[in-house]
Amino acid sequence: MTKTELVDKVSEILSLSRAEAQRQIETVLEAIAVGLTTDDKVLIQGFGTFTVKTRKARMGRNPQTKEPMQIPASKTVTFKPGQDLKNRV
């Protein structure tokens, strides 16, 4: 499902205009992003948990030249589904 399809579905379910549904989805996504930047964790009961994980720096290999290279440490977002979501899928 794409973001456009999600907006259409929310608009249909809540009987909202497409623009209002899009604003609400954008608000929720922004709130999740802010939560991750400030708390490193967002728990949505019955849905799942978004967390920020730090990857360590490591050695990798350039696929074109096959030479070793240092891959710097980075942060990534992970999602762990809640039990209700697992049961539905």
Backbone as numpy.savetxt, mean C-alpha at the origin, in Angstrom:
# Nx Ny Nz CAx CAy CAz Cx Cy Cz
-8.22 -4.96 -9.83 -9.07 -3.79 -9.83 -8.17 -2.56 -9.83
-8.45 -1.66 -10.72 -7.70 -0.42 -10.80 -8.35 0.64 -9.90
-7.66 1.75 -9.73 -8.19 2.83 -8.90 -9.49 3.37 -9.51
-9.55 3.47 -10.83 -10.76 3.94 -11.51 -11.92 2.99 -11.25
-11.66 1.70 -11.32 -12.71 0.71 -11.05 -13.16 0.78 -9.59
-12.22 1.04 -8.69 -12.55 1.18 -7.28 -13.44 2.40 -7.05
-13.11 3.50 -7.69 -13.94 4.71 -7.59 -15.35 4.42 -8.10
-15.46 3.76 -9.23 -16.77 3.42 -9.79 -17.57 2.53 -8.83
-16.91 1.55 -8.22 -17.59 0.62 -7.31 -18.06 1.34 -6.05
-17.22 2.20 -5.47 -17.60 2.95 -4.28 -18.74 3.90 -4.61
-18.66 4.54 -5.75 -19.72 5.44 -6.20 -21.05 4.70 -6.31
-21.00 3.50 -6.86 -22.21 2.69 -7.03 -22.76 2.22 -5.69
-21.90 1.72 -4.82 -22.35 1.17 -3.53 -22.92 2.25 -2.63
-22.27 3.42 -2.58 -22.71 4.48 -1.67 -23.64 5.50 -2.31
-23.98 5.31 -3.57 -24.85 6.23 -4.30 -24.31 7.65 -4.26
-23.02 7.78 -4.55 -22.35 9.08 -4.59 -22.01 9.43 -6.02
-21.70 10.70 -6.23 -21.19 11.07 -7.54 -19.79 10.49 -7.66
-19.34 10.32 -8.87 -18.01 9.76 -9.10 -16.93 10.65 -8.51
-17.11 11.97 -8.60 -16.14 12.92 -8.06 -16.06 12.81 -6.54
-17.20 12.68 -5.88 -17.21 12.56 -4.42 -16.57 11.24 -3.98
-16.85 10.16 -4.68 -16.24 8.87 -4.36 -14.73 8.94 -4.53
-14.27 9.62 -5.57 -12.84 9.75 -5.80 -12.18 10.57 -4.69
-12.84 11.64 -4.23 -12.31 12.45 -3.13 -12.19 11.61 -1.86
-13.18 10.78 -1.60 -13.15 9.96 -0.39 -12.04 8.93 -0.45
-11.85 8.30 -1.60 -10.78 7.32 -1.75 -9.42 8.00 -1.62
-9.26 9.16 -2.24 -8.00 9.90 -2.14 -7.71 10.26 -0.68
-8.74 10.62 0.08 -8.58 10.96 1.48 -8.11 9.76 2.29
-8.71 8.61 2.06 -8.31 7.40 2.77 -6.87 7.02 2.43
-6.52 7.06 1.16 -5.15 6.72 0.75 -4.13 7.70 1.34
-4.48 8.97 1.39 -3.58 9.98 1.98 -3.43 9.74 3.47
-4.52 9.37 4.15 -4.45 9.09 5.58 -3.55 7.88 5.85
-3.62 6.86 5.02 -2.74 5.70 5.16 -1.29 6.11 4.95
-1.02 6.92 3.94 0.35 7.38 3.68 0.89 8.20 4.84
0.08 9.09 5.39 0.51 9.91 6.53 0.76 9.00 7.74
-0.11 8.04 7.97 0.08 7.11 9.07 1.37 6.33 8.96
1.72 5.93 7.75 2.96 5.17 7.55 4.18 6.05 7.77
4.11 7.32 7.37 5.27 8.19 7.54 5.45 8.62 9.00
4.37 8.69 9.76 4.50 9.13 11.15 4.62 7.97 12.14
3.89 6.89 11.92 3.84 5.80 12.89 4.50 4.50 12.40
4.83 4.40 11.14 5.39 3.19 10.53 4.43 2.00 10.54
3.15 2.22 10.90 2.20 1.12 10.94 0.78 1.67 10.85
-0.05 1.04 10.02 -1.47 1.39 9.93 -2.26 0.10 10.02
-3.08 -0.03 11.05 -3.89 -1.22 11.27 -5.34 -0.89 10.93
-5.91 -1.62 9.99 -7.32 -1.47 9.64 -8.00 -2.76 10.07
-8.74 -2.68 11.18 -9.36 -3.86 11.78 -10.21 -4.60 10.76
-10.01 -5.90 10.63 -10.78 -6.72 9.72 -10.26 -6.72 8.29
-9.30 -5.86 8.00 -8.74 -5.79 6.64 -7.29 -6.21 6.63
-6.45 -5.51 7.40 -5.04 -5.88 7.44 -4.19 -4.77 8.01
-2.86 -4.99 7.92 -1.90 -4.07 8.50 -0.86 -3.67 7.46
-0.67 -2.37 7.30 0.40 -1.83 6.46 1.55 -1.47 7.40
2.77 -1.90 7.07 3.92 -1.56 7.90 5.08 -1.12 7.00
5.96 -0.33 7.59 7.18 0.10 6.89 8.31 -0.81 7.36
8.99 -1.44 6.42 10.13 -2.30 6.74 11.38 -1.68 6.14
12.49 -1.86 6.84 13.76 -1.36 6.35 14.56 -2.53 5.80
15.03 -2.38 4.57 15.89 -3.39 3.97 17.34 -2.99 4.21
18.15 -3.94 4.59 19.57 -3.67 4.83 20.29 -3.46 3.50
21.42 -2.76 3.58 22.28 -2.63 2.41 22.86 -4.02 2.11
23.05 -4.31 0.84 23.55 -5.63 0.47 24.32 -5.55 -0.83
25.04 -6.61 -1.12 25.76 -6.70 -2.37 24.86 -7.34 -3.42
24.87 -6.79 -4.61 24.10 -7.33 -5.71 24.99 -7.45 -6.93
24.39 -7.72 -8.05 25.15 -7.88 -9.28 24.44 -7.13 -10.39
25.20 -6.32 -11.13 24.65 -5.61 -12.28 24.32 -6.64 -13.34
23.05 -6.74 -13.77 22.69 -7.78 -14.73 23.33 -7.60 -16.10
23.71 -6.39 -16.46 24.31 -6.17 -17.78 25.80 -6.48 -17.79
26.51 -6.02 -16.75 27.97 -6.21 -16.74 28.41 -7.37 -15.85
27.52 -7.91 -15.06 27.80 -9.00 -14.11 28.78 -8.60 -13.01
29.03 -7.31 -12.87 29.94 -6.84 -11.83 29.18 -6.64 -10.52
29.84 -6.95 -9.39 29.20 -6.73 -8.09 28.99 -5.24 -7.84
27.92 -4.94 -7.14 27.63 -3.55 -6.80 26.94 -3.50 -5.46
27.09 -2.39 -4.77 26.46 -2.20 -3.47 25.04 -1.67 -3.68
24.06 -2.35 -3.10 22.67 -1.89 -3.13 22.42 -1.21 -1.79
22.05 0.06 -1.79 21.89 0.79 -0.53 20.66 0.32 0.27
20.67 0.62 1.56 19.51 0.33 2.40 18.32 1.14 1.91
17.12 0.59 2.09 15.92 1.29 1.65 14.74 0.90 2.53
13.69 1.66 2.41 12.45 1.35 3.13 11.41 0.91 2.12
10.52 0.01 2.55 9.44 -0.46 1.70 8.19 -0.66 2.55
7.05 -0.66 1.91 5.78 -0.87 2.60 5.34 -2.31 2.37
4.95 -2.98 3.46 4.44 -4.34 3.35 2.99 -4.35 3.83
2.25 -5.36 3.40 0.86 -5.51 3.81 0.64 -6.94 4.28
0.06 -7.06 5.46 -0.30 -8.37 5.98 -1.83 -8.40 6.12
-2.50 -9.26 5.36 -3.96 -9.28 5.43 -4.46 -9.78 6.77
-5.61 -9.25 7.20 -6.25 -9.70 8.42 -6.99 -11.00 8.19
-7.42 -11.63 9.27 -8.09 -12.93 9.17 -9.38 -12.84 8.36
-10.16 -11.78 8.53 -11.41 -11.63 7.77 -11.14 -11.60 6.27
-10.11 -10.86 5.87 -9.76 -10.77 4.45 -9.26 -12.12 3.94
-8.45 -12.79 4.72 -7.96 -14.13 4.33 -9.11 -15.08 4.10
-10.11 -15.04 4.98 -11.26 -15.93 4.86 -12.09 -15.62 3.61
-12.17 -14.36 3.23 -12.95 -13.99 2.04 -12.28 -14.40 0.76
-10.94 -14.37 0.78 -10.19 -14.72 -0.43 -10.00 -16.22 -0.44
